Amino acid sequence: MAYLNTEISKQDLGFIVDDRPAKNQLTVGSTEYPENSNFYTACKLKNEKSKLIGLLAQFPVTALWLLNHYEQKSYIVEQDDDGTQETELSTALLGIRKYFDCLYSNSAFDSSYGNVRDCLEKELILFPFSFTDLSKIIDVIVYGYKYRGLCYQSNKNAISKKGDLILKRLEGNNLRTNSKDAQLVDLLLSYDHQFLFLSSTDMQTLFSEVIYSEHRWLSLRQQIASANTRLVLFIANQYKGNFLDFEDLVQEGQTGLLKAVDKFDYELGFQFSTYAGYWIRQAISRALSRCERVVRVPCGQVANINKVFRSKEQFIAQNGKEPSVKELAEHTKLSRDNINTILTISQTAMPIESSDDEGENTFSPIDFLEQQVYKNSFVKIAQTDLENLILKAIKILNPREAKVICCHFGVHTDNAMTLQEIGEELNLTRERVRQIQVIALDKIRRNFGDELAIFL
């Protein structure tokens, strides 16, 4: 088995590495890799990432960020995407929480402080950091560097490009981009900044190393991704003619390639192109499954739909008839409810109106639906507002004036009454009823005239 692993680890994209040393080969442990290959770049990438994690592990704020992010369940663990088990994260977080609380409760002058800090660093180094985790933690450290008012001063022997890189990183960092980042800032301010970000001297020394390491890590990541762009084009070309344009297929394939870059382990001895091909195809397949239907079906249900329809075709080929739900459930070993659900979600969506590409004489489902006339919602709202305004206007009148207005205009009554009929009911002359109406309308006009004029 050791011989097999050794022989496999010497192969990469058609290259067979000879056991004899050469000038253009890099020796890593007991295995040699050709220069400018995926294995060579992946080796440097993993070493640089390990170095970056080692630097970040020296900052207690790294532990605080992980605990705040993962313990609050602000993430979603997906077996197919991340490949990280939730139990693995939970176990790692328990160790980080234990040593972080112990470190925060102890004083820096305690004898056990150094041992607890070393244990916390070991737990952080073993944590499965994702690309987003590392980027966010570095942003937090840059924020802490700026918050403490530290100024970067380049050494005389330092290359000017490195100094420009640090200054550019300081200018471009902005942690307050959303509500979650604002909550994180409030959490950071509740702790002692000298505890989270170390002393000013230590942070000044480690900060430049973190920025350099981040730059080299991202450069190597971009290098191996750029070297395999043709692989993305080759695989995306196999999916042409589907629901996505070729440019969108390439973009989705690039996301899968970046996942492969972050997860690839050269020590296992597999070719990077073989490993990356799986992630590229998965990213493109998931994108197609999201876009091929008007109503999106989860990827797990798509596999069940294909299984049911394959079983249905086999049953028809064997028995020469359509299977019932009971027979299909027995053949697929699924329950009837699952079969009914799968058959329901697998139906093809149909537009309710015909498209412009179809002929003029074609009919659409809307032509066969019952057409009913409904009042516009805005008309209903306006009518309700008018009724409420009239009620307010009547309340400012005395009882006799309100009686005249309501009876003459039919407010809250079945039929409107004439002035003569109102006068007979109130034992008043017709002229006196008219005068009362004029006085009442004048009161309404003075108090609600402008509001009522809007409804004209």
Secondary structure, DSSP 8 states (H G I E B T S, - for coil): -HHHHHHHHTEETTEE--SS--TTEEEETTEEEETTSHHHHHHHHHHHHHHHHHHHTTSHHHHHHHHHHHHTT-S---TTTT---HHHHHHHHHHHHHHHHHHHHS-TTSTTHHHHHHHHHHHHHHS---HHHHHHHHHHHHHHHHHTT------TTS-HHHHHHHHHHHHH----SSHHHHHHHHHHHTS-HHHHS--HHHHHHHHHHHHHHHHHHHHHHHHHHHHTHHHHHHHHHTTTTSSS-HHHHHHHHHHHHHHHHHH--GGG---HHHHHHHHHHHHHHHHHHHHSSSS---HHHHHHHHHHHHHHHHHHHHHSS---HHHHHHHHT--HHHHHHHHHHTS----SS--TTS-TT---GGGGS-------HHHHHHHHHHHHHHHHHHHTS-HHHHHHHHHHHTTTSSS---HHHHHHHHT--HHHHHHHHHHHHHHHHHHHHHHHHTT-
